[in-house]
Amino acid sequence: MPDAKWNEESDDAAIRRARAHSNRSIAKHNLLGVADSLSEDYVGVIGDGTFVSSRAEYLRLFKEGFDHPKNSMTHVRTPEMVKVAADRSLAAENGSWIATLPSGAVAFTGSYAAMWRHTAEGWKIRSEIFVTLQS
């Protein structure tokens, strides 16, 4: 049961702040900043349907891009809805994403969904699925 100080709006804001921090970290090629939002047991599916089996694998993919800045895309995820479970253990985030080339040209766009888990360190992404809708 939620404590007396809890309200869904504060958790919604915390998740949106964590997502914004992740977006800024990607833009700055800050791997530690990207890692900040991910749970230790993170899994995901990227836009082309490739399964990412671990946090380490996901970070490796970002590092590969960061190591080649002339070809590295910037990914921005924009939350459209965040819904927190009544017991505050999990939250769902849905939104749209865009990947741009270093020139600023749009490479891909799509939709995503994320599962967030409330931890002692704050809200962390447990899993994500990205769907490319335009390339």
Secondary structure, DSSP 8 states (H G I E B T S, - for coil): ---TT--HHHHHHHHHHHHHHHHHHHHTT-HHHHHHTEEEEEEEE-TTS-EE-SHHHHHHHHHHHHT-TTT--EEEEEEEEEEE-TTSSEEEEEEEEEEE-TTS-EEEEEEEEEEEEEETTEEEEEEEEEEEEE-
